[in-house]
Amino acid sequence: MTTRAQRFFTSAAILSAIWLLLLLDILPFPLIDHTAKQEILSIPWWILVSTGSYLLFQIGWGLWTFNDVPKAYDDLMIDIKNAKDYLGSRGVNID
């Protein structure tokens, strides 16, 4: 029995090996000229770079617009106090 993770990584490794063999011209790619093959095989890199750029932009934008830290801190401290009071009333010692 294999887990989903093992099946995923096995499939990913096999597909990556096939992709690399096609990219390095070790495995022939029939019926497609060389320039089209190079453009098709570079698509995963473009997807990876585009996704990484988008995610970095999202992180940067989130940091730029993150201005509710004091309120979030106060809310968290109130929640912690309420939880301690509740657990203390139930006989749980929290220190």
Contact map, one row per residue, 1 for C-alpha under 8 A:
11100000000000000000000000000000000000000000000000000000000000000000000000000000000000000000000
11110110000000000000000000000000000000000000000000000000000000000000000000000000000000000000000
11111110000000000000000000000000000000000000000000000000000000000000000000000000000000000000000
01111111000000000000000000000000000000000000000000000000000000000000000000000000000000000000000
00111111100000000000000000000000000000000000000000000000000000000000000000000000000000000000000
01111111110000000000000000000000000000000000000000000000000000000000000000000000000000000000000
01111111111000000000000000000000000000000000000000000000000000000000000000000000000000000000000
00011111111100000000000000000000000000000000000000000000000000000000000000000000000000000000000
00001111111110000000000000000000000000000000000000000000000000000000000000000000000000000000000
00000111111111000000000000000000000000000000000000000000000000000000000000000000000000000000000
00000011111111100000000000000000000000000000000000000000000000000000000000000000000000000000000
00000001111111110000000000000000000000000000000000000000000000000000000000000000000000000000000
00000000111111111000000000000000000000000000000000000000000000000000000000000000000000000000000
00000000011111111100000000000000000000000000000000000000000000000000000000000000000000000000000
00000000001111111110000000000000000000000000000000000000000000000000000000000000000000000000000
00000000000111111111000000000000000000000000000000000000000000000000000000000000000000000000000
00000000000011111111100000000000000000000000000000000000000000000000000000000000000000000000000
00000000000001111111110000100000000000000000000000000000000000000000000000000000000000000000000
00000000000000111111111000000000000000001000000000000000000000000000000000000000000000000000000
00000000000000011111111100000000000000000000000000000000000000000000000000000000000000000000000
00000000000000001111111111100000000000000000000000000000000000000000000000000000000000000000000
00000000000000000111111111111000000000001000000000000000000000000000000000000000000000000000000
00000000000000000011111111000000000001001000000000000000000000000000000000000000000000000000000
00000000000000000001111111100000000000000000000000000000000000000000000000000000000000000000000
00000000000000000000111111110000000000000000000000000000000000000000000000000000000000000000000
00000000000000000000111111110000000000000000000000000000000000000000000000000000000000000000000
00000000000000000100110111111000000000000000000000000000000000000000000000000000000000000000000
00000000000000000000010011111100000000000000000000000000000000000000000000000000000000000000000
00000000000000000000010000111111000010000000000000000000000000000000000000000000000000000000000
00000000000000000000000000011111000000000000000000000000000000000000000000000000000000000000000
00000000000000000000000000001111100000000000000000000000000000000000000000000000000000000000000
00000000000000000000000000001111110110000000000000000000000000000000000000000000000000000000000
00000000000000000000000000000011111110000000000000000000000000000000000000000000000000000000000
00000000000000000000000000000001111111000000000000000000000000000000000000000000000000000000000
00000000000000000000000000000000111111100000000000000000000000000000000000000000000000000000000
00000000000000000000000000000001111111110000000000000000000000000000000000000000000000000000000
00000000000000000000000000001001111111111000000000000000000000000000000000000000000000000000000
00000000000000000000001000000000011111111100000000000000000000000000000000000000000000000000000
00000000000000000000000000000000001111111110000000000000000000000000000000000000000000000000000
00000000000000000000000000000000000111111110000000000000000000000000000000000000000000000000000
00000000000000000010011000000000000011111111000000000000000000000000000000000000000000000000000
00000000000000000000000000000000000001111111110000000000000000000000000000000000000000000000000
00000000000000000000000000000000000000111111111000000000000000000000000000000000000000000000000
00000000000000000000000000000000000000001111111100000000000000000000000000000000000000000000000
00000000000000000000000000000000000000000111111110000000000000000000000000000000000000000000000
00000000000000000000000000000000000000000111111111000000000000000000000000000000000000000000000
00000000000000000000000000000000000000000011111111100000000000000000000000000000000000000000000
00000000000000000000000000000000000000000001111111110000000000000000000000000000000000000000000
00000000000000000000000000000000000000000000111111111000000000000000000000000000000000000000000
00000000000000000000000000000000000000000000011111111100000000000000000000000000000000000000000
00000000000000000000000000000000000000000000001111111110000000000000000000000000000000000000000
00000000000000000000000000000000000000000000000111111111000000000000000000000000000000000000000
00000000000000000000000000000000000000000000000011111111100000000000000000000000000000000000000
00000000000000000000000000000000000000000000000001111111110000000000000000000000000000000000000
00000000000000000000000000000000000000000000000000111111111000000000000000000000000000000000000
00000000000000000000000000000000000000000000000000011111111100000000000000000000000000000000000
00000000000000000000000000000000000000000000000000001111111110000000000000000000000000000000000
00000000000000000000000000000000000000000000000000000111111111000000000000000000000000000000000
00000000000000000000000000000000000000000000000000000011111111100000000000000000000000000000000
00000000000000000000000000000000000000000000000000000001111111110000000000000000000000000000000
00000000000000000000000000000000000000000000000000000000111111111000000000000000000000000000000
00000000000000000000000000000000000000000000000000000000011111111100000000000000000000000000000
00000000000000000000000000000000000000000000000000000000001111111100000000000000000000000000000
00000000000000000000000000000000000000000000000000000000000111111100000000000000000000000000000
00000000000000000000000000000000000000000000000000000000000011111110000000000000000000000000000
00000000000000000000000000000000000000000000000000000000000001111111100000000000000000000000000
00000000000000000000000000000000000000000000000000000000000000001111100000000000000000000000000
00000000000000000000000000000000000000000000000000000000000000000111111100000000000000000000000
00000000000000000000000000000000000000000000000000000000000000000111111110000000000000000000000
00000000000000000000000000000000000000000000000000000000000000000001111111000000000000000000000
00000000000000000000000000000000000000000000000000000000000000000001111111100000000000000000000
00000000000000000000000000000000000000000000000000000000000000000001111111110000000000000000000
00000000000000000000000000000000000000000000000000000000000000000000111111111000000000000000000
00000000000000000000000000000000000000000000000000000000000000000000011111111100000000000000000
00000000000000000000000000000000000000000000000000000000000000000000001111111110000000000000000
00000000000000000000000000000000000000000000000000000000000000000000000111111111000000000000000
00000000000000000000000000000000000000000000000000000000000000000000000011111111100000000000000
00000000000000000000000000000000000000000000000000000000000000000000000001111111110000000000000
00000000000000000000000000000000000000000000000000000000000000000000000000111111111000000000000
00000000000000000000000000000000000000000000000000000000000000000000000000011111111100000000000
00000000000000000000000000000000000000000000000000000000000000000000000000001111111110000000000
00000000000000000000000000000000000000000000000000000000000000000000000000000111111111000000000
00000000000000000000000000000000000000000000000000000000000000000000000000000011111111100000000
00000000000000000000000000000000000000000000000000000000000000000000000000000001111111110000010
00000000000000000000000000000000000000000000000000000000000000000000000000000000111111111000000
00000000000000000000000000000000000000000000000000000000000000000000000000000000011111111100000
00000000000000000000000000000000000000000000000000000000000000000000000000000000001111111111110
00000000000000000000000000000000000000000000000000000000000000000000000000000000000111111111110
00000000000000000000000000000000000000000000000000000000000000000000000000000000000011111111000
00000000000000000000000000000000000000000000000000000000000000000000000000000000000001111111000
00000000000000000000000000000000000000000000000000000000000000000000000000000000000000111111100
00000000000000000000000000000000000000000000000000000000000000000000000000000000000000111111110
00000000000000000000000000000000000000000000000000000000000000000000000000000000000000110011111
00000000000000000000000000000000000000000000000000000000000000000000000000000000000100110001111
00000000000000000000000000000000000000000000000000000000000000000000000000000000000000000000111
